[in-house]
Structure formats: C-alpha cells, structure tokens
C-alpha cells in the first residue's frame, strides 16, 4: 500500500480510515501532497536524532534531580520529605544511567 494515493474529493471516509489503520500497523503514514494524500513509509530516526532525544530526556532528569537535591539540603524540610527526595534521586540516577548506556550503545555502531 506504500505509494497509494487518495485524491482529494474522490475518496470516502471509510477508505481513508482503513488506509490509516493499515499505516498504523505497517509503520507508515499518510502525507498531504497537495492534490492528493499519499501513503509513505515512516523513516527510522538517525543515530544522531536518537542521541539528541536521549540527551533531552537526560536533561529533564537532571532538572528534576536538582529539585530533589534542593529538598534534601533544605533545613526547613521534614525528614520524611528529605527521605522521599532521596528515594526519587536514586530512581532518577538509575534512569539516567540507563539512558547514558543507550547513548553509548548507539555511538558504538
């Protein structure tokens, strides 16, 4: 079905819907080409794109970890809050390490 064209004004809602379902199952999507829609294969992200996405996730984790560190070091916080923040820090560190491992694997290729 890759390459199938649905000319605007000449297809039914049902035809579009069944095409969309097929696309979802076969790693494809429907692209607007002006006078028609065309079924095209989804591209696989490049290694650089994958690394950038993982680095963005790491940055979000770093920001979250900073907030937890501030809680842990805040003398006005209860011990319960500090312990909770320490647990979150440990979880986030594990998540971050997994993402770093993924980046290293991608760069080995």
Backbone bond lengths (Angstrom), bond angles and torsions (degrees), N, CA, C in turn:
res aa  C-N    CA-C-N  psi(-1)  N-CA   C-N-CA  omega(-1)  CA-C   N-CA-C  phi
1 X - - - 1.451 - - 1.526 111.25 -
2 X 1.346 117.60 -11.97 1.461 119.73 175.61 1.529 107.36 -57.82
3 X 1.317 115.78 132.43 1.462 120.50 -178.81 1.525 113.67 94.99
4 X 1.324 116.74 -9.36 1.467 119.56 179.30 1.530 108.87 -61.50
5 X 1.324 114.60 138.52 1.463 119.88 179.63 1.518 110.29 -114.80
6 X 1.308 114.78 135.52 1.464 121.86 174.69 1.533 105.90 -114.68
7 X 1.328 115.05 104.11 1.458 118.98 -177.96 1.515 109.99 -74.09
8 X 1.306 115.42 133.02 1.457 121.43 -176.29 1.522 110.48 -58.65
9 X 1.336 115.29 133.76 1.462 122.07 179.96 1.517 113.57 81.68
10 X 1.345 117.68 -1.91 1.470 120.14 -176.26 1.526 112.95 -124.25
11 X 1.318 117.35 16.63 1.464 119.73 176.35 1.515 109.01 -131.51
12 X 1.313 114.90 158.26 1.463 120.20 -178.59 1.528 110.02 -92.94
13 X 1.316 115.35 161.90 1.467 120.08 175.35 1.519 110.34 -59.41
14 X 1.329 115.58 -38.05 1.454 121.28 -179.66 1.530 110.86 -64.01
15 X 1.331 117.25 -41.82 1.458 121.18 179.20 1.527 110.62 -64.77
16 X 1.326 116.17 -42.60 1.461 120.33 178.51 1.533 109.94 -63.10
17 X 1.328 115.79 -44.61 1.466 120.59 -178.44 1.531 111.07 -62.72
18 X 1.324 117.31 -44.53 1.470 119.27 -179.51 1.532 110.67 -67.26
19 X 1.326 116.91 -33.43 1.465 120.53 176.13 1.527 110.03 -66.29
20 X 1.314 116.68 -42.67 1.462 121.12 179.02 1.530 110.87 -62.63
21 X 1.318 117.21 -41.10 1.468 121.22 178.06 1.528 109.58 -62.14
22 X 1.326 116.66 -44.09 1.459 120.84 178.49 1.531 109.77 -59.66
23 X 1.320 116.17 -44.99 1.473 120.80 -179.74 1.525 110.99 -58.74
24 X 1.320 116.67 -44.84 1.465 120.63 -179.39 1.519 111.97 -61.38
25 X 1.305 116.55 -32.85 1.468 120.81 -178.78 1.524 112.98 -84.04
26 X 1.329 117.61 -17.02 1.465 120.74 -172.44 1.530 113.74 -125.04
27 X 1.327 116.65 28.34 1.460 121.55 174.39 1.536 111.97 53.94
28 X 1.327 115.30 50.14 1.460 121.13 179.90 1.524 108.68 -138.07
29 X 1.328 115.47 174.31 1.460 119.76 175.94 1.527 109.29 -150.98
30 X 1.324 115.19 168.52 1.457 121.87 179.73 1.520 107.99 -101.41
31 X 1.327 115.98 123.86 1.458 121.66 -178.51 1.523 110.15 -110.14
32 X 1.320 115.43 138.33 1.462 121.37 176.47 1.523 108.38 -78.66
33 X 1.330 117.32 118.60 1.461 122.33 -178.67 1.530 111.83 -109.54
34 X 1.322 116.88 17.21 1.469 120.43 -179.94 1.518 111.29 100.52
35 X 1.320 117.09 -88.53 1.467 121.73 -178.07 1.521 111.70 -81.26
36 X 1.322 117.14 -13.86 1.462 120.92 -177.42 1.530 109.80 -151.82
37 X 1.333 114.42 168.41 1.460 122.18 172.03 1.519 106.51 -105.97
38 X 1.327 116.33 144.62 1.462 119.79 -179.63 1.518 110.07 -130.23
39 X 1.334 115.55 141.09 1.454 121.79 176.59 1.527 107.40 -81.74
40 X 1.332 116.27 122.73 1.466 121.22 179.46 1.525 110.04 -129.74
41 X 1.320 114.79 150.82 1.463 121.78 179.80 1.520 109.49 -71.07
42 X 1.327 117.83 137.50 1.458 121.28 172.18 1.525 108.15 -67.66
43 X 1.291 116.50 141.45 1.460 119.46 177.59 1.524 108.87 -88.52
44 X 1.298 114.66 153.16 1.458 120.36 174.91 1.527 107.44 -85.07
45 X 1.309 118.28 134.64 1.460 119.04 179.15 1.528 110.78 -62.55
46 X 1.310 115.63 145.89 1.465 120.23 177.37 1.525 109.17 -70.20
47 X 1.312 115.52 167.03 1.468 120.09 177.60 1.524 109.40 -60.29
48 X 1.331 116.72 -42.40 1.467 119.70 179.13 1.523 111.81 -61.20
49 X 1.338 117.35 -40.96 1.468 120.76 178.65 1.525 110.79 -65.20
50 X 1.329 116.59 -39.49 1.465 120.35 178.40 1.533 110.74 -65.63
51 X 1.328 116.06 -42.16 1.467 120.65 179.52 1.529 110.22 -63.06
52 X 1.326 116.52 -44.19 1.471 120.18 179.46 1.528 110.71 -60.41
53 X 1.328 116.98 -43.38 1.468 120.38 178.87 1.528 110.87 -61.84
54 X 1.333 116.89 -42.24 1.465 120.43 179.09 1.527 111.10 -67.39
55 X 1.329 117.03 -38.89 1.465 119.95 177.56 1.521 111.38 -64.82
56 X 1.333 117.16 -35.22 1.468 120.21 175.54 1.527 110.88 -63.03
57 X 1.331 116.42 -41.07 1.468 120.03 177.71 1.522 110.72 -63.88
58 X 1.326 116.25 -40.65 1.468 120.54 178.48 1.520 110.33 -62.39
59 X 1.319 117.15 -41.63 1.468 120.86 179.11 1.530 110.92 -60.97
60 X 1.323 116.92 -41.88 1.473 120.28 178.13 1.529 110.33 -63.11
61 X 1.316 116.23 -40.46 1.467 120.19 178.02 1.525 110.15 -64.44
62 X 1.338 116.77 -42.17 1.469 120.18 179.15 1.523 111.58 -58.77
63 X 1.324 116.75 -43.35 1.465 120.74 179.23 1.525 110.38 -63.18
64 X 1.317 115.45 -42.89 1.459 120.32 179.12 1.530 110.79 -64.88
65 X 1.322 116.50 -40.25 1.462 120.40 178.84 1.527 110.88 -64.42
66 X 1.303 116.54 -37.40 1.466 120.13 178.43 1.523 110.63 -61.29
67 X 1.332 116.54 -42.86 1.475 119.57 177.60 1.525 110.50 -60.02
68 X 1.332 116.34 -42.32 1.461 119.46 -179.57 1.529 111.29 -67.44
69 X 1.328 116.91 -37.28 1.469 119.67 176.81 1.522 111.32 -62.51
70 X 1.319 116.02 -38.94 1.467 119.58 177.97 1.526 110.83 -62.77
71 X 1.318 116.60 -38.41 1.472 120.54 178.35 1.526 109.83 -65.94
72 X 1.343 116.12 -45.90 1.467 120.47 -178.35 1.526 110.77 -60.38
73 X 1.315 116.59 -36.74 1.471 120.46 -176.22 1.529 114.26 -92.36
74 X 1.321 116.42 2.18 1.463 120.69 -179.10 1.531 109.43 -87.44
75 X 1.326 116.03 114.94 1.466 120.91 -177.94 1.525 112.57 -64.14
76 X 1.315 117.32 -20.54 1.464 120.29 -178.27 1.531 113.21 -83.85
77 X 1.338 117.20 -9.22 1.464 120.31 179.85 1.528 110.23 -80.60
78 X 1.319 115.43 149.60 1.462 119.73 176.86 1.527 109.15 -72.07
79 X 1.316 115.34 159.12 1.469 119.73 177.85 1.531 110.71 -61.61
80 X 1.319 115.74 -34.94 1.468 119.71 178.99 1.537 110.58 -61.44
81 X 1.320 116.51 -46.01 1.474 121.27 178.54 1.523 110.70 -63.25
82 X 1.332 116.20 -39.79 1.457 119.99 -179.80 1.534 111.08 -65.24
83 X 1.323 116.43 -42.02 1.462 120.45 178.83 1.529 110.93 -64.93
84 X 1.313 115.37 -41.48 1.465 120.34 177.96 1.531 109.79 -61.23
85 X 1.310 117.18 -44.02 1.466 121.83 179.29 1.527 110.24 -63.58
86 X 1.327 117.94 -38.74 1.459 120.99 178.11 1.529 111.19 -64.11
87 X 1.331 116.38 -39.01 1.469 119.96 177.85 1.524 110.46 -64.73
88 X 1.320 116.17 -43.74 1.466 119.85 177.61 1.525 110.76 -62.13
89 X 1.320 116.35 -40.52 1.470 119.93 178.41 1.527 111.16 -59.49
90 X 1.317 116.40 -42.95 1.462 120.49 -179.91 1.532 110.42 -63.65
91 X 1.337 116.69 -43.13 1.469 120.59 178.92 1.525 110.85 -63.02
92 X 1.312 115.99 -43.84 1.467 120.92 -177.73 1.527 110.85 -67.34
93 X 1.324 116.12 -36.15 1.462 119.45 177.99 1.527 109.59 -63.70
94 X 1.319 117.02 -40.73 1.462 121.16 177.81 1.526 110.49 -63.36
95 X 1.336 117.08 -45.71 1.464 121.39 178.05 1.525 110.30 -59.22
96 X 1.304 115.80 -45.40 1.463 121.61 -178.68 1.529 110.38 -61.94
97 X 1.325 117.57 -44.22 1.461 121.05 179.35 1.524 111.85 -62.31
98 X 1.322 117.12 -37.88 1.471 120.46 177.05 1.524 110.65 -63.96
99 X 1.329 116.81 -41.69 1.460 120.18 179.00 1.530 110.85 -65.54
100 X 1.311 116.83 -39.11 1.472 120.45 177.74 1.528 109.78 -63.92
101 X 1.327 117.25 -39.72 1.473 120.62 176.57 1.524 110.88 -61.88
102 X 1.335 117.14 -41.33 1.469 121.07 178.10 1.524 110.77 -61.31
103 X 1.331 116.14 -42.85 1.471 120.20 178.85 1.532 109.58 -62.06
104 X 1.320 116.76 -45.07 1.466 120.28 -179.48 1.525 111.71 -61.78
105 X 1.325 116.83 -39.23 1.470 120.73 177.20 1.521 111.06 -64.14
106 X 1.327 116.54 -43.03 1.455 120.52 179.51 1.521 111.05 -62.58
107 X 1.299 117.11 -38.58 1.467 121.19 -177.58 1.525 112.55 -75.66
108 X 1.340 117.36 -18.77 1.470 121.04 178.22 1.511 111.94 -71.60
109 X 1.312 117.00 -25.03 1.478 121.31 -174.75 1.500 111.30 -63.36
